[in-house]
Structures are given as structure tokens and as C-alpha cells.
Amino acid sequence: MSEKATLEINGKKYEFPLVRGTENEVAIDIKTLRSSTGGVITIDPGYKNTGSCESAITFLDGEKGILRYRGYSIEDLADKADFLEVAYLLIFGDLPTQEQLDKFHSDIKENSVVDDDVKKILDAFPKSAHPMGVLSSLTAALTAFNPSSVDVSSEQDMYNSIVRIMGKFPVLVSWAMRKKHGLPLEYGDDNLGYVENVLRMMFKNPNREYEQNPILINALDKLLILHADHEQNCSTSTVRITGSSHAGLFVSLASGISALWGPLHGGANQAVLEMLEAIKEDGGDTKKYMAKAKDKNDPFRLMGFGHRVYKNFDPRARIIKKAADEVLGDLGVEDPILDIAKGLEKEALEDPYFVDRKLYPNVDFYSGIIYRAMGIPVEMFTVMFALGRLPGWIAQWREMRLRKEPIGRPRQLYIGETYRPFKAIAQR
Ligand code: CMC
């Protein structure tokens, strides 16, 4: 027998079907709520209880601290796969065979040249521009250089636009950084792996060959995998809702990049490092900052702590904390802010304010420390997050279009003035 939920409004009962996901998550299907009740809607600011879609890409259980892409655990993927394999997995649903992976990579390389005229747009930005703003603008601008719209009924057409953006995006990432640092713009080297190529494009010194460092390649691979998807977060929902109007892939991604920029989302990795630096400059008094974070009259929040979904621990944070120790050790870097971070974490995990609210370190708490040890400038941290999240956004956009989802258009509860007769300016 099908499962049902009953809702009673002012004495009248309405039934709605319950739907279950493959992991036994339960949802009330309220598609007919408004039509059957004569206009009643639900209200849920921040969508804390609202499922916006059915998705087969990423599963996460915030209570148990589980994160899986297409059924594979994040721990296994971070340990055993590389970023391009994970990108393929997320977008197309299965881990690639060697042949599929080689073809995917070769098609990406084939599409990795960015029109030289994009440099003119980049030139118009002041050096002071934040690279997230630059990246979002250039990603949207790519539409103008590749104007044909994607025919989503053709898998080939969709594939072509996917390899195009997977190829060009790392070039834009490197250009956003190099422009800020006054370095000549680089194109990639087709002999290199995807992640190796990113590092070379970012860091190649004009006067010498770039020497690859396997520690950096492994660290970046892992970080990008950990950031690759996270179901219906703010930026992903933005990509899906923009794409739901049938706007193109590149502009949908550009809107996702803008959403990611905020300090409550991807921008937290930059904010964490700035916070740890400020604590260090202030004499390393973590207790003072803990008190600020708990003070409701102080807007300060402990950046890198808390998560909308994880209420036990963020499995990505565990992997990253271990990786931070390893990478700093391998590179021989001693960073006092790693000790400050560990001290803050320890205090927070023992503090009733954080314990009661189930606030744990999230993915961004330790990632900036690794990025800094790798020589990545702080303003590029969120850009690196975007680079990692790219395949997740693409996968979610593709799924949304293939499932022919309707345009995203929430309702509201109007709380403004009721009808007022117009008042001429002299009478106001
Ligand atoms: N420091 C101090 N108090 C906090 C924090 C924090 N970092 N996070 C949440 N709280 C408190 C909050 O004040 C509230 O307290 P009360 O119940 O007394 O009003 C309670 O905990 C619940 O917080 P919320 O803001 O209602 O929870 P949310 O699910 O809306 O927000 C969050 C989740 C991630 C936006 C929030 O925890 C936060 O602002 N964290 C800091 C920013 C951060 O690290 N963001 C990265 C998130 S992970 C990566 C990503 O998503 O990109």
C-alpha cells in the first residue's frame, strides 16, 4: 500500500503521497497542495525543510557524516581516484573505463583554448578586482565566444559543451590569478594531466620551466575531489534554478560562481584564513574569539564552523585535517596558524555553545591552510573551490535538463501593504 501523509487545515483533511529515496529518506509530495487546498502554500525560509528536486548524484547523511558521489564514499574517492575520474563519475553516473577517461581527457584538451579576445575583457578589470568576480564574468562572457545554444535533446551536443567548459575553465582560473599578480597569461600543456596542467598554468614563471611537485598534485587532486559536489547547496541550487529557465550552461555556471563567493558558502575558506591570521596578529588569544562567536550582539562567527546539513561531523573536514598535517609535513612548512586552528577546534568541540548547536569544523576550516602551504594566494581560495565544484554544477545542470524539470519559481507569503489609493506627490 502506498504511504500517505494527512494534513488537516481548519477541520478539512487532505492526503499527500509519501515518496522514499533509495537511502530511505522520506518526503511528502506536495505538488498538488496549492490546487487542492485553494491556494495554501508552505513557507520555509532558507529551504531548511524543502526538497527542490529528486537527484541521483550525491547522497549525504548529515547525522551520520556520510557523503557519497553516485554511491561511492568520499573517503574511497579521495584516496583512490583522481579528479578527472570523479568529474566523469559525477557527470555521467559511473566511474569511467580507461578508454572513456582517455577520451574525456583528450576531448577536454581539444577544447581548452580560450579565444584570445577574452584577454581584452580581462584587461578591463582593475588589478584590485577579486578573482571570483573576474571568474564569474569571464565564464559568462564565454557564451559570447561560443554562442550556439546547447540542444539538450542531443547527448552529443551536451557532451560538447561539457568538455568545452571543463577545458576552458582552468585557463580562466589561472588567468584570474596571473592578471592580479601581473604575470603573463599562460595556456596549458596537453602533455600534462588535468590537475598538473592547472598548477603549471597558475605558477609557471616566464623565465623557466615549471617543475612539477607530486605532493602539490596529490594535495590539489584531493582538495578538488572533496569539493566536487555537495547536493543542493546554495551555489548548486543557483545553477539549477538559473538553468531551469533554459539559460545556457556557461551563464548558469557563472551564477553559481557568484553564489559560491559569499562568506557563508565557498567564501568561508578565505574568511577562515583571514580570521586565523587576525587571531595570530592579536596574540593568539583563541578564548577571546570564542567569546565573540558566542556573543549574540557581536556579528562575528567562527568561520569554518557549522553546516546546514552536517550535525555530527563533516567527513570532508576529517580528510582535510589529516591532509593538512601530511602536506605541511611533506613540504616542510611550519605554519603557526595550523596550531591556532587546532586549538580553536579543540575548544569549540568542548564548548556547550558549539556542542548544543552541533557546530563542527566544515570543509573550509583546514582547506585554506593547505592552499597557503601550496603557495596559492588567499584571494584564490574560493576560486579553487569553484574549480573543484565545476563537475558537480555541470552534473546537476545536466540532470535537471535531462529530467525536464520545470522552471524554478517559488511562491511567497505577501506581508506588505494592502491596497492603497495613489497619493499625488503634493499630498505625500
Ligand atoms: N559561529 C558561531 N555561531 C554559529 C556558527 C558559527 N560559525 N554557525 C552557526 N552558529 C549558531 C547560530 O548563531 C545559531 O544560533 P542560535 O540557534 O542561538 O540562533 C545556530 O548556530 C544555528 O545556526 P544557523 O545560522 O541557523 O544555521 P544555518 O544552517 O542557517 O547556517 C552556516 C549554516 C554554514 C551558514 C553557518 O553555520 C555559518 O555561518 N558558518 C560559518 C560560515 C562557514 O563556515 N561556511 C562554510 C559552510 S561549508 C562549505 C560551503 O557550504 O561552502
Boltz pocket constraint, residues with backbone or C-beta under 6 A from the ligand:
constraints:
  - pocket:
      binder: B
      contacts: [[A, 46], [A, 233], [A, 263], [A, 264], [A, 265], [A, 266], [A, 267], [A, 268], [A, 293], [A, 294], [A, 300], [A, 301], [A, 302], [A, 303], [A, 304], [A, 305], [A, 306], [A, 307], [A, 308], [A, 309], [A, 357], [A, 359], [A, 362], [A, 363], [A, 364]]
      max_distance: 6.0
